[in-house]
Amino acid sequence: MSLHHFKDFHERLQLQNPKRSFRLHSIDRSGLIIPVGHHLTISTQHHCVIQRISCAAALININPRIELPKNFFLVILGSSEEIGATEASREGDHMLVKFNMFLDVGFLQSIVGTASLEIEPLA
C-alpha cells in the first residue's frame, strides 16, 4: 500500500488543526482489533501489527480475509486503553485507521517510547 493516502489524510488534518503534531512514528507493535457487536457486545478479537502511528491515525497490518465493521476498538499490546477507531482505507493486508479522538500526547509518547524512528514530519 502506498503511503500516499496516509500523507493526504494527515495533510488535511494538519490544515484543520495547525497546533497539533501529526508526525508518523514507526512502532511495529502487536495490537488487537475488537469489533463491537449488537448492544456493545464483544464476540471476537483479531490480532494485528501497528506499523505506524500518529495522534490521529495508524497504519496497521491485518489478515485481508478478516471482515471488520467500519468502527471498532484498537488496543496496543502493553496498554490497557481501547482506542475508538474507524477504517479510512484498506488495501490488501494494510489498513489505515483514523482515531475517533486525537490521542493524548503523553499516551502517544508512552506508546512510541524513546526508541521510535520518526517518519518525515508533515510541514
Phi and psi restraints in degrees (range 20) as a CNS / XPLOR table:
assign (resid 1 and name C) (resid 2 and name N)
       (resid 2 and name CA) (resid 2 and name C) 1.0 -77.4 20.0 2
assign (resid 2 and name N) (resid 2 and name CA)
       (resid 2 and name C) (resid 3 and name N) 1.0 150.9 20.0 2
assign (resid 2 and name C) (resid 3 and name N)
       (resid 3 and name CA) (resid 3 and name C) 1.0 -82.6 20.0 2
assign (resid 3 and name N) (resid 3 and name CA)
       (resid 3 and name C) (resid 4 and name N) 1.0 5.6 20.0 2
assign (resid 3 and name C) (resid 4 and name N)
       (resid 4 and name CA) (resid 4 and name C) 1.0 -55.7 20.0 2
assign (resid 4 and name N) (resid 4 and name CA)
       (resid 4 and name C) (resid 5 and name N) 1.0 -47.0 20.0 2
assign (resid 4 and name C) (resid 5 and name N)
       (resid 5 and name CA) (resid 5 and name C) 1.0 -63.1 20.0 2
assign (resid 5 and name N) (resid 5 and name CA)
       (resid 5 and name C) (resid 6 and name N) 1.0 -39.6 20.0 2
assign (resid 5 and name C) (resid 6 and name N)
       (resid 6 and name CA) (resid 6 and name C) 1.0 -64.0 20.0 2
assign (resid 6 and name N) (resid 6 and name CA)
       (resid 6 and name C) (resid 7 and name N) 1.0 -44.8 20.0 2
assign (resid 6 and name C) (resid 7 and name N)
       (resid 7 and name CA) (resid 7 and name C) 1.0 -66.4 20.0 2
assign (resid 7 and name N) (resid 7 and name CA)
       (resid 7 and name C) (resid 8 and name N) 1.0 -41.9 20.0 2
assign (resid 7 and name C) (resid 8 and name N)
       (resid 8 and name CA) (resid 8 and name C) 1.0 -59.8 20.0 2
assign (resid 8 and name N) (resid 8 and name CA)
       (resid 8 and name C) (resid 9 and name N) 1.0 -42.0 20.0 2
assign (resid 8 and name C) (resid 9 and name N)
       (resid 9 and name CA) (resid 9 and name C) 1.0 -60.2 20.0 2
assign (resid 9 and name N) (resid 9 and name CA)
       (resid 9 and name C) (resid 10 and name N) 1.0 -46.6 20.0 2
assign (resid 9 and name C) (resid 10 and name N)
       (resid 10 and name CA) (resid 10 and name C) 1.0 -69.6 20.0 2
assign (resid 10 and name N) (resid 10 and name CA)
       (resid 10 and name C) (resid 11 and name N) 1.0 -33.8 20.0 2
assign (resid 10 and name C) (resid 11 and name N)
       (resid 11 and name CA) (resid 11 and name C) 1.0 -63.9 20.0 2
assign (resid 11 and name N) (resid 11 and name CA)
       (resid 11 and name C) (resid 12 and name N) 1.0 -41.5 20.0 2
assign (resid 11 and name C) (resid 12 and name N)
       (resid 12 and name CA) (resid 12 and name C) 1.0 -63.8 20.0 2
assign (resid 12 and name N) (resid 12 and name CA)
       (resid 12 and name C) (resid 13 and name N) 1.0 -43.7 20.0 2
assign (resid 12 and name C) (resid 13 and name N)
       (resid 13 and name CA) (resid 13 and name C) 1.0 -62.4 20.0 2
assign (resid 13 and name N) (resid 13 and name CA)
       (resid 13 and name C) (resid 14 and name N) 1.0 -41.4 20.0 2
assign (resid 13 and name C) (resid 14 and name N)
       (resid 14 and name CA) (resid 14 and name C) 1.0 -66.2 20.0 2
assign (resid 14 and name N) (resid 14 and name CA)
       (resid 14 and name C) (resid 15 and name N) 1.0 -35.8 20.0 2
assign (resid 14 and name C) (resid 15 and name N)
       (resid 15 and name CA) (resid 15 and name C) 1.0 -64.7 20.0 2
assign (resid 15 and name N) (resid 15 and name CA)
       (resid 15 and name C) (resid 16 and name N) 1.0 -36.2 20.0 2
assign (resid 15 and name C) (resid 16 and name N)
       (resid 16 and name CA) (resid 16 and name C) 1.0 -81.0 20.0 2
assign (resid 16 and name N) (resid 16 and name CA)
       (resid 16 and name C) (resid 17 and name N) 1.0 -24.5 20.0 2
assign (resid 16 and name C) (resid 17 and name N)
       (resid 17 and name CA) (resid 17 and name C) 1.0 -134.8 20.0 2
assign (resid 17 and name N) (resid 17 and name CA)
       (resid 17 and name C) (resid 18 and name N) 1.0 71.0 20.0 2
assign (resid 17 and name C) (resid 18 and name N)
       (resid 18 and name CA) (resid 18 and name C) 1.0 -65.3 20.0 2
assign (resid 18 and name N) (resid 18 and name CA)
       (resid 18 and name C) (resid 19 and name N) 1.0 -16.9 20.0 2
assign (resid 18 and name C) (resid 19 and name N)
       (resid 19 and name CA) (resid 19 and name C) 1.0 -86.2 20.0 2
assign (resid 19 and name N) (resid 19 and name CA)
       (resid 19 and name C) (resid 20 and name N) 1.0 -7.4 20.0 2
assign (resid 19 and name C) (resid 20 and name N)
       (resid 20 and name CA) (resid 20 and name C) 1.0 -92.1 20.0 2
assign (resid 20 and name N) (resid 20 and name CA)
       (resid 20 and name C) (resid 21 and name N) 1.0 152.6 20.0 2
assign (resid 20 and name C) (resid 21 and name N)
       (resid 21 and name CA) (resid 21 and name C) 1.0 -97.9 20.0 2
assign (resid 21 and name N) (resid 21 and name CA)
       (resid 21 and name C) (resid 22 and name N) 1.0 126.2 20.0 2
assign (resid 21 and name C) (resid 22 and name N)
       (resid 22 and name CA) (resid 22 and name C) 1.0 -114.2 20.0 2
assign (resid 22 and name N) (resid 22 and name CA)
       (resid 22 and name C) (resid 23 and name N) 1.0 37.5 20.0 2
assign (resid 22 and name C) (resid 23 and name N)
       (resid 23 and name CA) (resid 23 and name C) 1.0 -68.0 20.0 2
assign (resid 23 and name N) (resid 23 and name CA)
       (resid 23 and name C) (resid 24 and name N) 1.0 139.3 20.0 2
assign (resid 23 and name C) (resid 24 and name N)
       (resid 24 and name CA) (resid 24 and name C) 1.0 -89.7 20.0 2
assign (resid 24 and name N) (resid 24 and name CA)
       (resid 24 and name C) (resid 25 and name N) 1.0 132.2 20.0 2
assign (resid 24 and name C) (resid 25 and name N)
       (resid 25 and name CA) (resid 25 and name C) 1.0 -115.2 20.0 2
assign (resid 25 and name N) (resid 25 and name CA)
       (resid 25 and name C) (resid 26 and name N) 1.0 129.4 20.0 2
assign (resid 25 and name C) (resid 26 and name N)
       (resid 26 and name CA) (resid 26 and name C) 1.0 -84.7 20.0 2
assign (resid 26 and name N) (resid 26 and name CA)
       (resid 26 and name C) (resid 27 and name N) 1.0 117.6 20.0 2
assign (resid 26 and name C) (resid 27 and name N)
       (resid 27 and name CA) (resid 27 and name C) 1.0 -121.1 20.0 2
assign (resid 27 and name N) (resid 27 and name CA)
       (resid 27 and name C) (resid 28 and name N) 1.0 -29.9 20.0 2
assign (resid 27 and name C) (resid 28 and name N)
       (resid 28 and name CA) (resid 28 and name C) 1.0 44.2 20.0 2
assign (resid 28 and name N) (resid 28 and name CA)
       (resid 28 and name C) (resid 29 and name N) 1.0 60.4 20.0 2
assign (resid 28 and name C) (resid 29 and name N)
       (resid 29 and name CA) (resid 29 and name C) 1.0 -116.0 20.0 2
assign (resid 29 and name N) (resid 29 and name CA)
       (resid 29 and name C) (resid 30 and name N) 1.0 150.4 20.0 2
assign (resid 29 and name C) (resid 30 and name N)
       (resid 30 and name CA) (resid 30 and name C) 1.0 -71.3 20.0 2
assign (resid 30 and name N) (resid 30 and name CA)
       (resid 30 and name C) (resid 31 and name N) 1.0 149.6 20.0 2
assign (resid 30 and name C) (resid 31 and name N)
       (resid 31 and name CA) (resid 31 and name C) 1.0 -150.0 20.0 2
assign (resid 31 and name N) (resid 31 and name CA)
       (resid 31 and name C) (resid 32 and name N) 1.0 174.2 20.0 2
assign (resid 31 and name C) (resid 32 and name N)
       (resid 32 and name CA) (resid 32 and name C) 1.0 -126.4 20.0 2
assign (resid 32 and name N) (resid 32 and name CA)
       (resid 32 and name C) (resid 33 and name N) 1.0 139.3 20.0 2
assign (resid 32 and name C) (resid 33 and name N)
       (resid 33 and name CA) (resid 33 and name C) 1.0 -106.7 20.0 2
assign (resid 33 and name N) (resid 33 and name CA)
       (resid 33 and name C) (resid 34 and name N) 1.0 126.1 20.0 2
assign (resid 33 and name C) (resid 34 and name N)
       (resid 34 and name CA) (resid 34 and name C) 1.0 -117.4 20.0 2
assign (resid 34 and name N) (resid 34 and name CA)
       (resid 34 and name C) (resid 35 and name N) 1.0 100.5 20.0 2
assign (resid 34 and name C) (resid 35 and name N)
       (resid 35 and name CA) (resid 35 and name C) 1.0 -69.8 20.0 2
assign (resid 35 and name N) (resid 35 and name CA)
       (resid 35 and name C) (resid 36 and name N) 1.0 142.7 20.0 2
assign (resid 35 and name C) (resid 36 and name N)
       (resid 36 and name CA) (resid 36 and name C) 1.0 -105.3 20.0 2
assign (resid 36 and name N) (resid 36 and name CA)
       (resid 36 and name C) (resid 37 and name N) 1.0 124.7 20.0 2
assign (resid 36 and name C) (resid 37 and name N)
       (resid 37 and name CA) (resid 37 and name C) 1.0 -93.6 20.0 2
assign (resid 37 and name N) (resid 37 and name CA)
       (resid 37 and name C) (resid 38 and name N) 1.0 -161.8 20.0 2
assign (resid 37 and name C) (resid 38 and name N)
       (resid 38 and name CA) (resid 38 and name C) 1.0 -59.7 20.0 2
assign (resid 38 and name N) (resid 38 and name CA)
       (resid 38 and name C) (resid 39 and name N) 1.0 135.2 20.0 2
assign (resid 38 and name C) (resid 39 and name N)
       (resid 39 and name CA) (resid 39 and name C) 1.0 58.4 20.0 2
assign (resid 39 and name N) (resid 39 and name CA)
       (resid 39 and name C) (resid 40 and name N) 1.0 34.9 20.0 2
assign (resid 39 and name C) (resid 40 and name N)
       (resid 40 and name CA) (resid 40 and name C) 1.0 58.1 20.0 2
assign (resid 40 and name N) (resid 40 and name CA)
       (resid 40 and name C) (resid 41 and name N) 1.0 34.4 20.0 2
assign (resid 40 and name C) (resid 41 and name N)
       (resid 41 and name CA) (resid 41 and name C) 1.0 -87.2 20.0 2
assign (resid 41 and name N) (resid 41 and name CA)
       (resid 41 and name C) (resid 42 and name N) 1.0 147.3 20.0 2
assign (resid 41 and name C) (resid 42 and name N)
       (resid 42 and name CA) (resid 42 and name C) 1.0 -110.6 20.0 2
assign (resid 42 and name N) (resid 42 and name CA)
       (resid 42 and name C) (resid 43 and name N) 1.0 117.7 20.0 2
assign (resid 42 and name C) (resid 43 and name N)
       (resid 43 and name CA) (resid 43 and name C) 1.0 -109.1 20.0 2
assign (resid 43 and name N) (resid 43 and name CA)
       (resid 43 and name C) (resid 44 and name N) 1.0 -29.6 20.0 2
assign (resid 43 and name C) (resid 44 and name N)
       (resid 44 and name CA) (resid 44 and name C) 1.0 -141.5 20.0 2
assign (resid 44 and name N) (resid 44 and name CA)
       (resid 44 and name C) (resid 45 and name N) 1.0 163.5 20.0 2
assign (resid 44 and name C) (resid 45 and name N)
       (resid 45 and name CA) (resid 45 and name C) 1.0 -135.8 20.0 2
assign (resid 45 and name N) (resid 45 and name CA)
       (resid 45 and name C) (resid 46 and name N) 1.0 141.6 20.0 2
assign (resid 45 and name C) (resid 46 and name N)
       (resid 46 and name CA) (resid 46 and name C) 1.0 -121.7 20.0 2
assign (resid 46 and name N) (resid 46 and name CA)
       (resid 46 and name C) (resid 47 and name N) 1.0 134.5 20.0 2
assign (resid 46 and name C) (resid 47 and name N)
       (resid 47 and name CA) (resid 47 and name C) 1.0 -80.1 20.0 2
assign (resid 47 and name N) (resid 47 and name CA)
       (resid 47 and name C) (resid 48 and name N) 1.0 146.6 20.0 2
assign (resid 47 and name C) (resid 48 and name N)
       (resid 48 and name CA) (resid 48 and name C) 1.0 -149.8 20.0 2
assign (resid 48 and name N) (resid 48 and name CA)
       (resid 48 and name C) (resid 49 and name N) 1.0 172.5 20.0 2
assign (resid 48 and name C) (resid 49 and name N)
       (resid 49 and name CA) (resid 49 and name C) 1.0 -120.0 20.0 2
assign (resid 49 and name N) (resid 49 and name CA)
       (resid 49 and name C) (resid 50 and name N) 1.0 125.0 20.0 2
assign (resid 49 and name C) (resid 50 and name N)
       (resid 50 and name CA) (resid 50 and name C) 1.0 -89.5 20.0 2
assign (resid 50 and name N) (resid 50 and name CA)
       (resid 50 and name C) (resid 51 and name N) 1.0 110.2 20.0 2
assign (resid 50 and name C) (resid 51 and name N)
       (resid 51 and name CA) (resid 51 and name C) 1.0 -83.9 20.0 2
assign (resid 51 and name N) (resid 51 and name CA)
       (resid 51 and name C) (resid 52 and name N) 1.0 -48.2 20.0 2
assign (resid 51 and name C) (resid 52 and name N)
       (resid 52 and name CA) (resid 52 and name C) 1.0 -135.9 20.0 2
assign (resid 52 and name N) (resid 52 and name CA)
       (resid 52 and name C) (resid 53 and name N) 1.0 149.8 20.0 2
assign (resid 52 and name C) (resid 53 and name N)
       (resid 53 and name CA) (resid 53 and name C) 1.0 -147.3 20.0 2
assign (resid 53 and name N) (resid 53 and name CA)
       (resid 53 and name C) (resid 54 and name N) 1.0 149.1 20.0 2
assign (resid 53 and name C) (resid 54 and name N)
       (resid 54 and name CA) (resid 54 and name C) 1.0 -137.5 20.0 2
assign (resid 54 and name N) (resid 54 and name CA)
       (resid 54 and name C) (resid 55 and name N) 1.0 -173.7 20.0 2
assign (resid 54 and name C) (resid 55 and name N)
       (resid 55 and name CA) (resid 55 and name C) 1.0 -73.4 20.0 2
assign (resid 55 and name N) (resid 55 and name CA)
       (resid 55 and name C) (resid 56 and name N) 1.0 -10.8 20.0 2
assign (resid 55 and name C) (resid 56 and name N)
       (resid 56 and name CA) (resid 56 and name C) 1.0 -116.4 20.0 2
assign (resid 56 and name N) (resid 56 and name CA)
       (resid 56 and name C) (resid 57 and name N) 1.0 -20.6 20.0 2
assign (resid 56 and name C) (resid 57 and name N)
       (resid 57 and name CA) (resid 57 and name C) 1.0 -160.8 20.0 2
assign (resid 57 and name N) (resid 57 and name CA)
       (resid 57 and name C) (resid 58 and name N) 1.0 172.6 20.0 2
assign (resid 57 and name C) (resid 58 and name N)
       (resid 58 and name CA) (resid 58 and name C) 1.0 -146.8 20.0 2
assign (resid 58 and name N) (resid 58 and name CA)
       (resid 58 and name C) (resid 59 and name N) 1.0 151.0 20.0 2
assign (resid 58 and name C) (resid 59 and name N)
       (resid 59 and name CA) (resid 59 and name C) 1.0 -107.2 20.0 2
assign (resid 59 and name N) (resid 59 and name CA)
       (resid 59 and name C) (resid 60 and name N) 1.0 119.1 20.0 2
assign (resid 59 and name C) (resid 60 and name N)
       (resid 60 and name CA) (resid 60 and name C) 1.0 -120.7 20.0 2
assign (resid 60 and name N) (resid 60 and name CA)
       (resid 60 and name C) (resid 61 and name N) 1.0 159.4 20.0 2
assign (resid 60 and name C) (resid 61 and name N)
       (resid 61 and name CA) (resid 61 and name C) 1.0 -113.3 20.0 2
assign (resid 61 and name N) (resid 61 and name CA)
       (resid 61 and name C) (resid 62 and name N) 1.0 123.2 20.0 2
assign (resid 61 and name C) (resid 62 and name N)
       (resid 62 and name CA) (resid 62 and name C) 1.0 -145.0 20.0 2
assign (resid 62 and name N) (resid 62 and name CA)
       (resid 62 and name C) (resid 63 and name N) 1.0 152.8 20.0 2
assign (resid 62 and name C) (resid 63 and name N)
       (resid 63 and name CA) (resid 63 and name C) 1.0 -55.0 20.0 2
assign (resid 63 and name N) (resid 63 and name CA)
       (resid 63 and name C) (resid 64 and name N) 1.0 124.6 20.0 2
assign (resid 63 and name C) (resid 64 and name N)
       (resid 64 and name CA) (resid 64 and name C) 1.0 -68.1 20.0 2
assign (resid 64 and name N) (resid 64 and name CA)
       (resid 64 and name C) (resid 65 and name N) 1.0 -16.3 20.0 2
assign (resid 64 and name C) (resid 65 and name N)
       (resid 65 and name CA) (resid 65 and name C) 1.0 -82.7 20.0 2
assign (resid 65 and name N) (resid 65 and name CA)
       (resid 65 and name C) (resid 66 and name N) 1.0 -9.7 20.0 2
assign (resid 65 and name C) (resid 66 and name N)
       (resid 66 and name CA) (resid 66 and name C) 1.0 -81.4 20.0 2
assign (resid 66 and name N) (resid 66 and name CA)
       (resid 66 and name C) (resid 67 and name N) 1.0 122.5 20.0 2
assign (resid 66 and name C) (resid 67 and name N)
       (resid 67 and name CA) (resid 67 and name C) 1.0 -91.8 20.0 2
assign (resid 67 and name N) (resid 67 and name CA)
       (resid 67 and name C) (resid 68 and name N) 1.0 131.8 20.0 2
assign (resid 67 and name C) (resid 68 and name N)
       (resid 68 and name CA) (resid 68 and name C) 1.0 -127.0 20.0 2
assign (resid 68 and name N) (resid 68 and name CA)
       (resid 68 and name C) (resid 69 and name N) 1.0 151.6 20.0 2
assign (resid 68 and name C) (resid 69 and name N)
       (resid 69 and name CA) (resid 69 and name C) 1.0 -71.0 20.0 2
assign (resid 69 and name N) (resid 69 and name CA)
       (resid 69 and name C) (resid 70 and name N) 1.0 165.3 20.0 2
assign (resid 69 and name C) (resid 70 and name N)
       (resid 70 and name CA) (resid 70 and name C) 1.0 -63.8 20.0 2
assign (resid 70 and name N) (resid 70 and name CA)
       (resid 70 and name C) (resid 71 and name N) 1.0 -33.0 20.0 2
assign (resid 70 and name C) (resid 71 and name N)
       (resid 71 and name CA) (resid 71 and name C) 1.0 -113.5 20.0 2
assign (resid 71 and name N) (resid 71 and name CA)
       (resid 71 and name C) (resid 72 and name N) 1.0 138.4 20.0 2
assign (resid 71 and name C) (resid 72 and name N)
       (resid 72 and name CA) (resid 72 and name C) 1.0 -162.0 20.0 2
assign (resid 72 and name N) (resid 72 and name CA)
       (resid 72 and name C) (resid 73 and name N) 1.0 178.8 20.0 2
assign (resid 72 and name C) (resid 73 and name N)
       (resid 73 and name CA) (resid 73 and name C) 1.0 -107.2 20.0 2
assign (resid 73 and name N) (resid 73 and name CA)
       (resid 73 and name C) (resid 74 and name N) 1.0 141.9 20.0 2
assign (resid 73 and name C) (resid 74 and name N)
       (resid 74 and name CA) (resid 74 and name C) 1.0 -114.8 20.0 2
assign (resid 74 and name N) (resid 74 and name CA)
       (resid 74 and name C) (resid 75 and name N) 1.0 128.7 20.0 2
assign (resid 74 and name C) (resid 75 and name N)
       (resid 75 and name CA) (resid 75 and name C) 1.0 -118.7 20.0 2
assign (resid 75 and name N) (resid 75 and name CA)
       (resid 75 and name C) (resid 76 and name N) 1.0 127.2 20.0 2
assign (resid 75 and name C) (resid 76 and name N)
       (resid 76 and name CA) (resid 76 and name C) 1.0 -91.7 20.0 2
assign (resid 76 and name N) (resid 76 and name CA)
       (resid 76 and name C) (resid 77 and name N) 1.0 121.5 20.0 2
assign (resid 76 and name C) (resid 77 and name N)
       (resid 77 and name CA) (resid 77 and name C) 1.0 -60.0 20.0 2
assign (resid 77 and name N) (resid 77 and name CA)
       (resid 77 and name C) (resid 78 and name N) 1.0 135.8 20.0 2
assign (resid 77 and name C) (resid 78 and name N)
       (resid 78 and name CA) (resid 78 and name C) 1.0 101.4 20.0 2
assign (resid 78 and name N) (resid 78 and name CA)
       (resid 78 and name C) (resid 79 and name N) 1.0 -7.8 20.0 2
assign (resid 78 and name C) (resid 79 and name N)
       (resid 79 and name CA) (resid 79 and name C) 1.0 -125.0 20.0 2
assign (resid 79 and name N) (resid 79 and name CA)
       (resid 79 and name C) (resid 80 and name N) 1.0 148.2 20.0 2
assign (resid 79 and name C) (resid 80 and name N)
       (resid 80 and name CA) (resid 80 and name C) 1.0 -97.2 20.0 2
assign (resid 80 and name N) (resid 80 and name CA)
       (resid 80 and name C) (resid 81 and name N) 1.0 -0.6 20.0 2
assign (resid 80 and name C) (resid 81 and name N)
       (resid 81 and name CA) (resid 81 and name C) 1.0 -77.1 20.0 2
assign (resid 81 and name N) (resid 81 and name CA)
       (resid 81 and name C) (resid 82 and name N) 1.0 135.1 20.0 2
assign (resid 81 and name C) (resid 82 and name N)
       (resid 82 and name CA) (resid 82 and name C) 1.0 -100.8 20.0 2
assign (resid 82 and name N) (resid 82 and name CA)
       (resid 82 and name C) (resid 83 and name N) 1.0 116.4 20.0 2
assign (resid 82 and name C) (resid 83 and name N)
       (resid 83 and name CA) (resid 83 and name C) 1.0 -96.7 20.0 2
assign (resid 83 and name N) (resid 83 and name CA)
       (resid 83 and name C) (resid 84 and name N) 1.0 120.5 20.0 2
assign (resid 83 and name C) (resid 84 and name N)
       (resid 84 and name CA) (resid 84 and name C) 1.0 -67.1 20.0 2
assign (resid 84 and name N) (resid 84 and name CA)
       (resid 84 and name C) (resid 85 and name N) 1.0 128.2 20.0 2
assign (resid 84 and name C) (resid 85 and name N)
       (resid 85 and name CA) (resid 85 and name C) 1.0 -139.3 20.0 2
assign (resid 85 and name N) (resid 85 and name CA)
       (resid 85 and name C) (resid 86 and name N) 1.0 158.1 20.0 2
assign (resid 85 and name C) (resid 86 and name N)
       (resid 86 and name CA) (resid 86 and name C) 1.0 -132.8 20.0 2
assign (resid 86 and name N) (resid 86 and name CA)
       (resid 86 and name C) (resid 87 and name N) 1.0 135.3 20.0 2
assign (resid 86 and name C) (resid 87 and name N)
       (resid 87 and name CA) (resid 87 and name C) 1.0 -67.2 20.0 2
assign (resid 87 and name N) (resid 87 and name CA)
       (resid 87 and name C) (resid 88 and name N) 1.0 125.1 20.0 2
assign (resid 87 and name C) (resid 88 and name N)
       (resid 88 and name CA) (resid 88 and name C) 1.0 -96.5 20.0 2
assign (resid 88 and name N) (resid 88 and name CA)
       (resid 88 and name C) (resid 89 and name N) 1.0 -41.8 20.0 2
assign (resid 88 and name C) (resid 89 and name N)
       (resid 89 and name CA) (resid 89 and name C) 1.0 -159.7 20.0 2
assign (resid 89 and name N) (resid 89 and name CA)
       (resid 89 and name C) (resid 90 and name N) 1.0 158.1 20.0 2
assign (resid 89 and name C) (resid 90 and name N)
       (resid 90 and name CA) (resid 90 and name C) 1.0 -146.4 20.0 2
assign (resid 90 and name N) (resid 90 and name CA)
       (resid 90 and name C) (resid 91 and name N) 1.0 132.5 20.0 2
assign (resid 90 and name C) (resid 91 and name N)
       (resid 91 and name CA) (resid 91 and name C) 1.0 -145.5 20.0 2
assign (resid 91 and name N) (resid 91 and name CA)
       (resid 91 and name C) (resid 92 and name N) 1.0 112.3 20.0 2
assign (resid 91 and name C) (resid 92 and name N)
       (resid 92 and name CA) (resid 92 and name C) 1.0 63.0 20.0 2
assign (resid 92 and name N) (resid 92 and name CA)
       (resid 92 and name C) (resid 93 and name N) 1.0 -127.8 20.0 2
assign (resid 92 and name C) (resid 93 and name N)
       (resid 93 and name CA) (resid 93 and name C) 1.0 -94.7 20.0 2
assign (resid 93 and name N) (resid 93 and name CA)
       (resid 93 and name C) (resid 94 and name N) 1.0 10.2 20.0 2
assign (resid 93 and name C) (resid 94 and name N)
       (resid 94 and name CA) (resid 94 and name C) 1.0 -107.2 20.0 2
assign (resid 94 and name N) (resid 94 and name CA)
       (resid 94 and name C) (resid 95 and name N) 1.0 136.1 20.0 2
assign (resid 94 and name C) (resid 95 and name N)
       (resid 95 and name CA) (resid 95 and name C) 1.0 -133.9 20.0 2
assign (resid 95 and name N) (resid 95 and name CA)
       (resid 95 and name C) (resid 96 and name N) 1.0 131.7 20.0 2
assign (resid 95 and name C) (resid 96 and name N)
       (resid 96 and name CA) (resid 96 and name C) 1.0 -96.0 20.0 2
assign (resid 96 and name N) (resid 96 and name CA)
       (resid 96 and name C) (resid 97 and name N) 1.0 123.8 20.0 2
assign (resid 96 and name C) (resid 97 and name N)
       (resid 97 and name CA) (resid 97 and name C) 1.0 -118.6 20.0 2
assign (resid 97 and name N) (resid 97 and name CA)
       (resid 97 and name C) (resid 98 and name N) 1.0 139.8 20.0 2
assign (resid 97 and name C) (resid 98 and name N)
       (resid 98 and name CA) (resid 98 and name C) 1.0 -106.1 20.0 2
assign (resid 98 and name N) (resid 98 and name CA)
       (resid 98 and name C) (resid 99 and name N) 1.0 144.1 20.0 2
assign (resid 98 and name C) (resid 99 and name N)
       (resid 99 and name CA) (resid 99 and name C) 1.0 -83.3 20.0 2
assign (resid 99 and name N) (resid 99 and name CA)
       (resid 99 and name C) (resid 100 and name N) 1.0 144.9 20.0 2
assign (resid 99 and name C) (resid 100 and name N)
       (resid 100 and name CA) (resid 100 and name C) 1.0 -70.1 20.0 2
assign (resid 100 and name N) (resid 100 and name CA)
       (resid 100 and name C) (resid 101 and name N) 1.0 -22.7 20.0 2
assign (resid 100 and name C) (resid 101 and name N)
       (resid 101 and name CA) (resid 101 and name C) 1.0 -139.3 20.0 2
assign (resid 101 and name N) (resid 101 and name CA)
       (resid 101 and name C) (resid 102 and name N) 1.0 150.0 20.0 2
assign (resid 101 and name C) (resid 102 and name N)
       (resid 102 and name CA) (resid 102 and name C) 1.0 -62.2 20.0 2
assign (resid 102 and name N) (resid 102 and name CA)
       (resid 102 and name C) (resid 103 and name N) 1.0 140.8 20.0 2
assign (resid 102 and name C) (resid 103 and name N)
       (resid 103 and name CA) (resid 103 and name C) 1.0 -71.2 20.0 2
assign (resid 103 and name N) (resid 103 and name CA)
       (resid 103 and name C) (resid 104 and name N) 1.0 142.2 20.0 2
assign (resid 103 and name C) (resid 104 and name N)
       (resid 104 and name CA) (resid 104 and name C) 1.0 -63.9 20.0 2
assign (resid 104 and name N) (resid 104 and name CA)
       (resid 104 and name C) (resid 105 and name N) 1.0 140.2 20.0 2
assign (resid 104 and name C) (resid 105 and name N)
       (resid 105 and name CA) (resid 105 and name C) 1.0 -58.8 20.0 2
assign (resid 105 and name N) (resid 105 and name CA)
       (resid 105 and name C) (resid 106 and name N) 1.0 -42.8 20.0 2
assign (resid 105 and name C) (resid 106 and name N)
       (resid 106 and name CA) (resid 106 and name C) 1.0 -62.6 20.0 2
assign (resid 106 and name N) (resid 106 and name CA)
       (resid 106 and name C) (resid 107 and name N) 1.0 -41.8 20.0 2
assign (resid 106 and name C) (resid 107 and name N)
       (resid 107 and name CA) (resid 107 and name C) 1.0 -64.1 20.0 2
assign (resid 107 and name N) (resid 107 and name CA)
       (resid 107 and name C) (resid 108 and name N) 1.0 -44.8 20.0 2
assign (resid 107 and name C) (resid 108 and name N)
       (resid 108 and name CA) (resid 108 and name C) 1.0 -61.7 20.0 2
assign (resid 108 and name N) (resid 108 and name CA)
       (resid 108 and name C) (resid 109 and name N) 1.0 -42.1 20.0 2
assign (resid 108 and name C) (resid 109 and name N)
       (resid 109 and name CA) (resid 109 and name C) 1.0 -63.8 20.0 2
assign (resid 109 and name N) (resid 109 and name CA)
       (resid 109 and name C) (resid 110 and name N) 1.0 -37.1 20.0 2
assign (resid 109 and name C) (resid 110 and name N)
       (resid 110 and name CA) (resid 110 and name C) 1.0 -67.9 20.0 2
assign (resid 110 and name N) (resid 110 and name CA)
       (resid 110 and name C) (resid 111 and name N) 1.0 -32.4 20.0 2
assign (resid 110 and name C) (resid 111 and name N)
       (resid 111 and name CA) (resid 111 and name C) 1.0 -75.0 20.0 2
assign (resid 111 and name N) (resid 111 and name CA)
       (resid 111 and name C) (resid 112 and name N) 1.0 -45.7 20.0 2
assign (resid 111 and name C) (resid 112 and name N)
       (resid 112 and name CA) (resid 112 and name C) 1.0 -72.5 20.0 2
assign (resid 112 and name N) (resid 112 and name CA)
       (resid 112 and name C) (resid 113 and name N) 1.0 -43.0 20.0 2
assign (resid 112 and name C) (resid 113 and name N)
       (resid 113 and name CA) (resid 113 and name C) 1.0 72.8 20.0 2
assign (resid 113 and name N) (resid 113 and name CA)
       (resid 113 and name C) (resid 114 and name N) 1.0 -177.3 20.0 2
assign (resid 113 and name C) (resid 114 and name N)
       (resid 114 and name CA) (resid 114 and name C) 1.0 -85.9 20.0 2
assign (resid 114 and name N) (resid 114 and name CA)
       (resid 114 and name C) (resid 115 and name N) 1.0 -13.0 20.0 2
assign (resid 114 and name C) (resid 115 and name N)
       (resid 115 and name CA) (resid 115 and name C) 1.0 -91.0 20.0 2
assign (resid 115 and name N) (resid 115 and name CA)
       (resid 115 and name C) (resid 116 and name N) 1.0 6.2 20.0 2
assign (resid 115 and name C) (resid 116 and name N)
       (resid 116 and name CA) (resid 116 and name C) 1.0 -73.4 20.0 2
assign (resid 116 and name N) (resid 116 and name CA)
       (resid 116 and name C) (resid 117 and name N) 1.0 155.6 20.0 2
assign (resid 116 and name C) (resid 117 and name N)
       (resid 117 and name CA) (resid 117 and name C) 1.0 -107.0 20.0 2
assign (resid 117 and name N) (resid 117 and name CA)
       (resid 117 and name C) (resid 118 and name N) 1.0 123.3 20.0 2
assign (resid 117 and name C) (resid 118 and name N)
       (resid 118 and name CA) (resid 118 and name C) 1.0 -81.2 20.0 2
assign (resid 118 and name N) (resid 118 and name CA)
       (resid 118 and name C) (resid 119 and name N) 1.0 132.2 20.0 2
assign (resid 118 and name C) (resid 119 and name N)
       (resid 119 and name CA) (resid 119 and name C) 1.0 -82.3 20.0 2
assign (resid 119 and name N) (resid 119 and name CA)
       (resid 119 and name C) (resid 120 and name N) 1.0 158.4 20.0 2
assign (resid 119 and name C) (resid 120 and name N)
       (resid 120 and name CA) (resid 120 and name C) 1.0 -42.0 20.0 2
assign (resid 120 and name N) (resid 120 and name CA)
       (resid 120 and name C) (resid 121 and name N) 1.0 127.9 20.0 2
assign (resid 120 and name C) (resid 121 and name N)
       (resid 121 and name CA) (resid 121 and name C) 1.0 -69.9 20.0 2
assign (resid 121 and name N) (resid 121 and name CA)
       (resid 121 and name C) (resid 122 and name N) 1.0 148.7 20.0 2
assign (resid 121 and name C) (resid 122 and name N)
       (resid 122 and name CA) (resid 122 and name C) 1.0 -93.1 20.0 2
assign (resid 122 and name N) (resid 122 and name CA)
       (resid 122 and name C) (resid 123 and name N) 1.0 112.7 20.0 2
